[in-house]
Amino acid sequence: MSRLLMVVLVVIGIVAVVVGIIYLVEPVHSLPSFFPGYAAHKNIHHHNRGYAAIGVGVILLIVAALVGRSRRHAY
């Protein structure tokens, strides 16, 4: 069960980091329309959302590493 949790946390963490990078690199009008904060004709970036998504992704990856480490020492 903990291995499944570790894999899910890693996948979600990587996706969050990628989404954060997209928020930092792309202007608002170039974001996919399903992203929160999409605006058709604005030429700004969502830096706060990008930093937050990267932070959440890094935290999830750290938690996944801790789950994997505790699983190794559990027996």
C-alpha positions as CSV (number, residue, x, y, z in Angstrom):
1,M,0.0,0.0,0.0
2,S,2.8,2.4,0.8
3,R,4.4,1.7,-2.5
4,L,1.2,2.7,-4.3
5,L,1.0,5.9,-2.2
6,M,4.7,6.7,-3.0
7,V,4.0,6.3,-6.8
8,V,0.9,8.5,-6.7
9,L,2.7,11.2,-4.7
10,V,5.6,11.2,-7.2
11,V,3.3,11.4,-10.2
12,I,1.2,14.3,-8.7
13,G,4.4,16.0,-7.6
14,I,5.9,15.9,-11.1
15,V,2.7,17.1,-12.6
16,A,2.5,20.0,-10.1
17,V,6.1,21.0,-11.0
18,V,5.3,20.9,-14.7
19,V,2.2,23.0,-14.2
20,G,4.2,25.5,-12.2
21,I,6.7,25.8,-14.9
22,I,4.0,26.3,-17.5
23,Y,2.5,29.1,-15.3
24,L,5.9,30.8,-15.1
25,V,6.8,30.5,-18.8
26,E,3.6,31.1,-20.7
27,P,1.6,34.4,-20.7
28,V,-2.0,34.2,-19.6
29,H,-3.4,34.3,-23.1
30,S,-1.3,31.2,-24.0
31,L,-2.3,29.0,-21.1
32,P,-4.5,26.1,-21.9
33,S,-8.2,27.1,-21.4
34,F,-8.7,24.6,-18.6
35,F,-6.0,26.2,-16.4
36,P,-7.3,28.5,-13.7
37,G,-6.4,32.1,-14.5
38,Y,-6.8,31.8,-18.3
39,A,-7.6,35.1,-20.0
40,A,-8.0,35.5,-23.7
41,H,-6.3,38.9,-24.3
42,K,-4.0,39.6,-21.4
43,N,-0.2,39.5,-21.8
44,I,0.8,38.9,-18.1
45,H,2.2,35.9,-16.2
46,H,0.8,34.2,-13.1
47,H,4.1,34.1,-11.1
48,N,2.4,33.4,-7.7
49,R,0.5,30.4,-9.1
50,G,3.6,29.1,-10.7
51,Y,5.7,29.4,-7.5
52,A,2.9,27.8,-5.5
53,A,2.5,24.9,-7.8
54,I,6.3,24.2,-7.9
55,G,6.4,24.4,-4.1
56,V,3.5,22.0,-3.7
57,G,5.2,19.6,-6.2
58,V,8.5,19.7,-4.3
59,I,6.8,19.1,-1.0
60,L,4.9,16.1,-2.5
61,L,8.2,14.7,-3.9
62,I,9.8,15.0,-0.4
63,V,6.8,13.3,1.2
64,A,7.1,10.5,-1.4
65,A,10.8,10.1,-0.5
66,L,9.9,9.9,3.2
67,V,7.2,7.3,2.5
68,G,9.6,5.2,0.5
69,R,12.3,5.5,3.1
70,S,9.9,4.5,6.0
71,R,8.8,1.6,3.9
72,R,12.3,0.4,3.5
73,H,13.0,0.5,7.3
74,A,9.6,-0.9,8.3
75,Y,10.7,-4.6,8.4
